[in-house]
Amino acid sequence: MPELAGRVADAFAARIRELEEHALSPSAVRSYETRGRIHDEDECGVRTPFQRDRDRIVHSKPFRRLKGKTQVFIDPAGDHYRTRMTHTLETTGIARVVARALRLNEDLVEAIGLGHDMGHTPFGHAGEEALDAALSERFGGRFRHNEQSLRIAERLNLTHEVRGGILTHTGEQEPETLEGKIVRIVDRVAYINHDIDDAIRHGILEQSDLPRDEIDILGATGSQRIDSLVHDLIETSEREGDIAQSDEVGGAMLSLRSFMFDRVYLGPQARPEHERAHATVRRIFDALAARGDDPDEITEFIAGMTDRYALEYAASL
C-alpha cells in the first residue's frame, strides 16, 4: 500500500489540474493556482490547497466551539434551535450546490463557507454589538466578526482565496472570487429561512405573520423558499456571468430580511435577550479590562466563548 500511495500522490496534482480544466468554468478559481499562504509550506500530496484549508478549519477549536453559539436565542431550551455550527453547515451545503451547478470550485466554496463565522461572538449579533461598543468606549477599537474570522484564518495559514472569502462574506468589501460571492449571498439565504423556522418554534412569529407578497414569490415553507432562491441564483448568475439574483426574487429576499429585523432580530421579544447578552459581555469585558488585560487578548477571549461558558463566567465574577 505505501508504494500505491506514493504513485497516487505523484499523479494527484496533475490529475486534478486536468479534471478542473475540463470540468470547471473558465471563471472558476483553479485549485493549484491559488495566490498562496502567508507562510510557505509543502503541499499535501493527496489534497488540493482548498481541501487542506477545509480540513484545518474543521479540526480547529474555533470551529468546534460554533456548536455552543446560538443564532438568535441565548442558550434556548430545546434541541432543535439552530446554532452557529448548524448555520455554517447549512450555508456550506447550499453554497456547494450553487457552485456545482455553475461549474465553480466547490472545494473553495466549502472552505469559505465552513470558516466564515469562526470568529463570531457568543449571543449572535447582540454579542457582536456589545463587544464592539465596549472596545470603542474603552480602547477606541472595534469588533467585526468577519475580521475576527480572518485573524483565525491567518493563524491557520489558509490560502489567500479562502481568507479573502471569509473576510468579505459580509460588510462593504465585495469578494474577489465568484466562489466568495456565492457564500456571501447564500449566508443570507440560509439564516433568513432558518431564523424564520426558529422564530415560529419560539412563538415569536406565526406562519400567518409572514409578509404575503414575499411568500407568494418565494414559497410558503423554508424548503420551498430555499429552493426558489437557489434556482434563481443559479439561473441569474449563469445568464449574467456573475453571481447575482433576479430583481424579483432578490428583492423579495431583502424585503423578508427587513421583516425579520423588524419583528425578530430587533423586535420587542428580542430586547430581553439582547439586554442579557449586552450585560453578560460587558461584565466580562469590564472585569478583564480592570485587571489590565490587553484589548486583543480580551477580544480573543470573549469572541471565543460559547453562550453557556460566557453566562457561567459572568456569573462567577
N, C-alpha and C positions, 0 to 999 in steps of 0.2 A: 504493500500500500504506500509506503513512503516514496517509492520510485514513481508510482502512478500520480501521487500528489504533486511530485516535482514536475512531472510532464504537464499536468493540468495548469499549474501555476505559471510555467514558462509560456503557455499559449493563451492564458486567460485574457490579458490586456488586449492582445491583438484580436481575439475573438469578439470581445465586447466592442472594440472600435469598429469592426466590420459590421456587427449587428446594428449598432447605432447609426452607422452611415446609411444603411438600407431602411431601417425602421423608423427613425426619428425625422421630424420635420426639420427643414434647414434652419428654422428659428430656434430649435431646441439647443440647450447647453449640452455639449459633449462631456462625458464623464472624465475623460483624460485630457480635457482642455481647460480644466479649472485654473484660475489665476493664483491658486496656491494657498498655503497656510502661513500663519505668522512666523512659525518656526519650521524650518525644513526638516523632513523626516523621510525615512524609507517607506514606500507604499506597500500595502498588503498585496500578496500575490494572487489572492482569490476573492478580493473585494475591490470594487471601484472606490475612489475617494469619497463619493457621496454615501455609499453603503457603509463605509467606515465611520463617517460622521454620524449616520443614523445609529450605529451600534454604540458609539461613545455617548450619545445623548441618552439612549435607553438604559445604559448601565450606570448613569450618573446619579448622584444623590439628589440634585435639584429636580430631576425628572421624577424620581420615586416619590418625592415629597408632594408632588401635584395631587396625589390621591387624597391628601388631607387638607386641600384648599378648595373651598366651595366656590361656586359661581356667583350666586345671588344671595342665598340664605346661609346664615352663620351657623355652622355645626348643627344642621337640622336633624330632628328625629325622623327616622325612616331610612331605608336602604336604597331608595330609588332616585334620589336627587342627584343632579349632575355635580361632578367635581371638576377641577381643572384637568385632571387626568382623563376623565371621560370626554370632556370637551375637546381636549387635544387629540384623542383617538378618533373622535367623530370628524373633526376638521381634517385630519390627515387622510382618513378613508375617503371622504368626499373629494378632497383635492387630488388624490391619486386617480379616481375615476375620470375627472376632468382632464388631467394630464395625459392619461392613456388615450382618451378619445381624440385629443388634439395632437397626438404623437410628440409630446414633450417629455422631458426627462423625469420619469416617475420617482427615481431614487432621490433626486434633488428636491422635488416637491415633498417627498416623505420626510426627509431630514429637516427641512424648514418647518413643516407642519408639526413635527414632534418637538422641535426646540423653541417654537415661537413664544410660549408662555412660561418658560423655565424660570424667569426672573420675577414672576408675579408675586405680589404680597399675599398674605392671608386676607380673608374677608373681601376678595374681589376688588372692584374699583373703589369701594369705600375705604379699604385699607390703603390702596394706592394714593388716594387723595389725602388721607391723614398723614402718611409718611412724607409726601411731597410738601404739605403745609408746614410740618414740623421742621424739615430740613431748611425750608425757605426762611422761616422765622428765626431759627437758631443759628444757622450757618450760612445763609444766603445761597443755599444749594437747591437742588430739585430732584424729584424722582419720577422716572417714567419706566414702566415695566419692560418695555421693549429695549430700552437702553441697558437695564439690568440683565435681560436675557442675552444681550450682546456681550456683556462682560463675562458671563458664564461661558458663552460660545468661544470667546477668546482664550479663556483658561483651558478649555477642552481642545484648543488648537484646531478648530474646524476650518473648513475651506472658505475662501473669500465669498463664494456664491451663497453658501448656507448662512454665513454670518450676515451678509447683506440682506437676505430674505427675512431673517429673524428680526433685524433692526427695523425694516420698513414694512412689517406686516400691519403696522398702524402708524399714525402720525402723518405729518405733512409730506415727508420724503417718499417718492414713488420707488418701487422696486426696479432694479435694473434688468432683471430677467423676467421672461414670461412665466416661469415657474414660480417666482416670488409673487407675481401679480395674482396668480391663481390662489395662493394661500391667503393673500390679503382679502380677497372677496369672499372666499369660502369660509374664512373665520367668522364673518358676519352671517353668512347663510346658516352656519351651524348654531351659533349662540342665540340668534333671534328665535329660531324654531325650538331649540331645546329649552330655552328660558320660558317660552310660552307654555310648554308642557309642564315645567316645574311650577310656574305661577298658578296654573289651573289646579295642579295637585295640592298646592299650598293653600288654595282657597282665595287667592288674591284676584283671580280672573275666573269668569265663566266662559264657556265656549261662545255664548251669545254676545259677549262683550267685544269680541274681536271685530275690527272695522270691516264692514260688509264689502265695500268696493275692493279692498286689497285681497280679502279672502276669495272673492269671486274670480280674481285673476290668478292667484297663487294656489288655492286649494283649501279645503276645509280641514285637513289633517296635517300633522307635521310631515309625514312621509310624502304626501301629495305636494306640499309646498316645496320641500327639498327637491323632489323630482322635477317640478316645474322650473325651479331656479337653476338646477344643474343643466337641464336640457337647453334652457335659454342661454346660459353662459357658454355652453359648448358651441351651439349653432351661431350665436352672435360673434363669438371670438373667431370662429373659422371664417365667417363671412368678412370680418373687418381686418383680419390679420393681426389682431392684438387681443388682449384679454379684456372683454367688455360684456356688459349686459345690455339688453334692449331697453329703450326708454320706458316702455310699458312695465315690463317685469322688474327692471332695476328700480324704477320709481315706486312701484308697489312695495318692494322690499325696504326701501328707505323710509317710506311712509309707515310701514309696520314697525320699523326700528324706532321711529319717533313716538309711535303709540306706546311701545314698551318703555321708553324713557319716561313718558308722562305717567303711565299707570303702574309701572312695576319698579324700574330702577330708581326713579326719583319720586315715586308716588308716596302717599301718606302711610301706607302699610310698611314701606321700606325705612321710614325715618327711625323707628326704634332700633332696627338692625344697623343702620348707618351710625347712629349715636353710640351704640355699643362698640362697633368697630373703631370709630374715631377715639373713643375713650380708652380702649384697650391699647391701641397703637401708641397713643400719646403718653400713656402711663409708662409703657416700656421705654419709649424714646427718652422721656424726661429723666428716668432713672439712670439710663446708660450715659446720657449727656452729663448728668450731675456728677458722675464718678470719673468724668474726663475721657470717656471713650472717643476715639477718632470718628468723624462723621461717616467715613467709608466703612469702618467696622460696624457701626450702628446700622447702616443701610444693609450691609450683607446679612447681619444677624436677623433683623426684623423681616426683610424680604424673604429669607429662607424659612421662616416659621410656617407651620401648619396652623389652621384655625384653632384647633384644640390646644396645641402647645402654647400659642400666644395667649389664650384665655387663662391657662394654668400658670404661665409665667407671670402674667399681670397680677393674678390673684395672690401669688406668692410674695409680691414685693411689699 
